[in-house]
């Protein structure tokens, strides 16, 4: 329940964040090397990696081969996904060129986050009332 409340707080922070486009463009992005090194402390990447190993390996087979197949699959699939992500981000940067557009986008993203949490909160409340 607490993690869902933190998502609602995150939605509030997104909705109320500054829409100052010029201020946000002054930040310099990570270099390639910094981005690659960041993956070692990226909690989501570790969760996905450990989840994939736990879900797709078996104790009866060759563990090293299984891990190599999973790693190769992730490597092959990640390139088109990252490409689409980069293309979308580039298009979005061009679309969010004014404060009003940025404000609308922030409100929309916050609303989507709240909508993604509502079914879970509804289920938790229903379980508590039973």
C-alpha positions as CSV (number, residue, x, y, z in Angstrom):
1,X,0.0,0.0,0.0
2,X,2.8,2.4,0.8
3,X,4.4,1.9,-2.6
4,X,1.1,3.0,-4.2
5,X,0.9,6.0,-2.0
6,X,4.4,6.9,-3.1
7,X,3.3,6.7,-6.8
8,X,0.5,9.1,-6.0
9,X,3.0,11.4,-4.4
10,X,5.1,11.1,-7.5
11,X,2.1,11.9,-9.6
12,X,1.5,15.1,-7.5
13,X,5.2,16.1,-8.0
14,X,4.9,15.6,-11.8
15,X,1.7,17.6,-12.0
16,X,3.1,20.4,-9.9
17,X,6.6,20.4,-11.4
18,X,7.9,23.5,-13.0
19,X,7.1,23.8,-16.7
20,X,10.0,26.1,-17.3
21,X,11.3,24.8,-20.7
22,X,14.5,26.8,-20.8
23,X,15.6,25.7,-17.3
24,X,15.1,22.0,-18.2
25,X,17.1,22.3,-21.4
26,X,20.2,23.7,-19.6
27,X,20.9,20.4,-17.9
28,X,23.6,18.4,-19.8
29,X,22.7,14.8,-20.5
30,X,24.8,11.8,-19.6
31,X,27.6,10.9,-21.9
32,X,27.6,7.4,-23.4
33,X,30.1,6.2,-20.8
34,X,28.2,7.7,-17.9
35,X,24.9,6.2,-19.2
36,X,26.5,2.8,-19.5
37,X,28.0,3.0,-16.0
38,X,24.7,4.2,-14.6
39,X,23.1,0.9,-15.5
40,X,25.2,-0.7,-12.7
41,X,23.2,1.3,-10.1
42,X,19.9,1.3,-12.0
43,X,17.5,-0.5,-9.6
44,X,15.0,-1.2,-12.4
45,X,17.6,-2.9,-14.5
46,X,18.7,-5.1,-11.6
47,X,15.1,-6.1,-10.9
48,X,14.4,-7.0,-14.5
49,X,17.7,-9.0,-14.7
50,X,17.2,-10.9,-11.5
51,X,13.5,-11.5,-12.4
52,X,14.5,-12.9,-15.9
53,X,17.1,-15.2,-14.4
54,X,14.7,-16.4,-11.8
55,X,11.9,-17.0,-14.3
56,X,13.7,-18.4,-17.2
57,X,16.4,-20.7,-15.7
58,X,16.0,-24.2,-14.4
59,X,18.2,-26.0,-11.9
60,X,18.3,-29.1,-14.2
61,X,20.0,-27.4,-17.1
62,X,23.3,-25.8,-17.8
63,X,23.0,-22.6,-15.9
64,X,25.7,-20.7,-17.8
65,X,24.2,-21.5,-21.1
66,X,20.7,-20.4,-19.9
67,X,22.1,-17.2,-18.6
68,X,24.0,-16.5,-21.8
69,X,20.8,-17.1,-23.9
70,X,18.9,-14.7,-21.6
71,X,21.6,-12.1,-21.8
72,X,21.8,-12.4,-25.6
73,X,18.1,-12.1,-25.9
74,X,18.0,-8.9,-23.8
75,X,20.9,-7.5,-25.8
76,X,19.2,-8.1,-29.2
77,X,15.8,-6.9,-28.0
78,X,17.1,-3.8,-26.3
79,X,18.5,-2.1,-29.4
80,X,15.2,-1.6,-31.2
81,X,13.4,-0.7,-28.0
82,X,16.0,1.9,-27.1
83,X,15.8,3.2,-30.7
84,X,12.1,3.7,-30.4
85,X,12.5,5.3,-27.0
86,X,15.1,7.8,-28.4
87,X,13.0,8.6,-31.5
88,X,9.9,9.2,-29.3
89,X,12.0,11.4,-26.9
90,X,13.3,13.4,-29.8
91,X,9.8,14.0,-31.2
92,X,8.5,14.8,-27.8
93,X,11.3,17.4,-27.2
94,X,10.2,19.2,-30.4
95,X,6.6,19.1,-29.3
96,X,7.2,20.4,-25.8
97,X,8.7,23.7,-26.8
98,X,6.5,26.0,-24.7
99,X,5.6,26.2,-21.1
100,X,1.9,25.6,-21.8
101,X,2.7,22.4,-23.7
102,X,5.0,21.2,-21.0
103,X,2.4,21.9,-18.3
104,X,-0.3,20.0,-20.3
105,X,2.1,17.1,-20.8
106,X,3.0,17.0,-17.0
107,X,-0.7,17.0,-16.1
108,X,-1.4,14.2,-18.6
109,X,1.5,12.1,-17.4
110,X,0.4,12.6,-13.7
111,X,-3.1,11.6,-14.6
112,X,-2.0,8.4,-16.3
113,X,0.1,7.5,-13.3
114,X,-2.9,8.0,-11.0
115,X,-5.1,6.0,-13.3
116,X,-2.6,3.1,-13.3
117,X,-2.7,3.0,-9.5
118,X,-6.5,3.3,-9.0
119,X,-7.4,-0.3,-9.8
120,X,-4.9,-1.6,-7.3
121,X,-6.1,0.8,-4.6
122,X,-9.6,-0.2,-5.4
123,X,-8.7,-3.9,-5.0
124,X,-6.9,-3.2,-1.7
125,X,-9.9,-1.3,-0.3
126,X,-12.3,-4.1,-1.4
127,X,-10.1,-6.7,0.4
128,X,-10.0,-4.6,3.5
129,X,-13.8,-4.2,3.5
130,X,-14.4,-8.0,3.3
